[in-house]
């Protein structure tokens, strides 16, 4: 067997042997923590009116355009859906 053939064979074996190891890698713990934190944020946003008011002030306060400001405020309504559709463009 030539050295080139040996190199190709060894490379192929390395690739094949690495595939099962990467398939067994556990899920990203950072992603799971992000999902948990997002759920906590959503629960706080919907259950704590003071927290919701603080977030509205922080995120919507700097918006000067009245229509965009109202759309921002509407986006904080329960279940994340705007309370009215009069500001939506069809």
PLY file of the C-alpha trace (Angstrom):
ply
format ascii 1.0
element vertex 90
property float x
property float y
property float z
element edge 89
property int vertex1
property int vertex2
end_header
0.00 0.00 0.00
1.39 3.42 -0.88
1.80 6.15 1.70
-0.92 8.21 -0.01
-3.38 5.32 0.23
-2.49 4.80 3.88
-3.06 8.50 4.60
-6.47 8.45 2.92
-7.43 5.24 4.76
-6.35 6.64 8.14
-8.20 9.90 7.45
-11.38 8.02 6.57
-11.13 5.90 9.73
-10.63 8.99 11.87
-13.70 10.65 10.39
-15.82 7.55 10.89
-14.66 7.02 14.46
-15.27 10.67 15.42
-18.92 10.70 14.27
-20.34 8.57 17.13
-18.46 10.62 19.73
-19.94 13.87 18.50
-23.42 12.32 18.41
-23.14 11.59 22.14
-22.28 15.17 23.11
-24.90 16.45 25.60
-27.11 19.39 24.68
-25.67 22.86 25.26
-26.28 23.69 28.94
-26.28 27.39 28.05
-29.25 26.86 25.74
-31.22 25.09 28.48
-30.45 27.91 30.92
-31.59 30.45 28.32
-34.92 28.63 27.91
-35.41 28.58 31.71
-34.58 32.28 32.02
-36.92 33.19 29.16
-39.75 31.34 30.88
-39.05 33.12 34.16
-39.06 36.48 32.36
-42.37 35.74 30.64
-43.99 34.61 33.92
-42.79 37.75 35.69
-43.95 39.94 32.82
-47.47 38.47 32.91
-47.90 38.12 36.66
-46.13 41.18 38.08
-47.63 44.50 36.96
-44.78 46.52 38.53
-42.20 44.51 36.59
-44.23 44.90 33.38
-44.53 48.69 33.91
-40.78 48.94 34.50
-40.03 47.00 31.28
-42.52 49.12 29.29
-40.91 52.30 30.59
-37.41 51.04 29.79
-38.16 49.64 26.34
-40.93 51.94 25.10
-40.07 55.19 26.88
-37.40 56.34 24.41
-39.74 55.89 21.41
-40.93 59.35 20.32
-43.32 58.40 17.53
-46.80 58.02 19.11
-47.87 55.13 16.90
-44.65 53.17 17.41
-44.75 53.89 21.15
-48.30 52.51 21.37
-47.32 49.42 19.39
-44.46 48.85 21.82
-46.79 49.20 24.82
-49.33 46.91 23.15
-46.66 44.25 22.69
-46.47 43.88 26.49
-50.11 42.90 26.87
-50.97 39.45 28.23
-49.86 36.52 26.07
-47.64 38.92 24.10
-50.47 39.87 21.74
-51.34 43.52 21.09
-54.54 44.62 22.86
-55.92 46.27 19.75
-55.36 45.97 16.03
-56.15 49.58 15.12
-52.44 50.39 14.99
-51.50 47.43 12.86
-51.06 47.96 9.18
-52.81 45.36 7.09
0 1
1 2
2 3
3 4
4 5
5 6
6 7
7 8
8 9
9 10
10 11
11 12
12 13
13 14
14 15
15 16
16 17
17 18
18 19
19 20
20 21
21 22
22 23
23 24
24 25
25 26
26 27
27 28
28 29
29 30
30 31
31 32
32 33
33 34
34 35
35 36
36 37
37 38
38 39
39 40
40 41
41 42
42 43
43 44
44 45
45 46
46 47
47 48
48 49
49 50
50 51
51 52
52 53
53 54
54 55
55 56
56 57
57 58
58 59
59 60
60 61
61 62
62 63
63 64
64 65
65 66
66 67
67 68
68 69
69 70
70 71
71 72
72 73
73 74
74 75
75 76
76 77
77 78
78 79
79 80
80 81
81 82
82 83
83 84
84 85
85 86
86 87
87 88
88 89
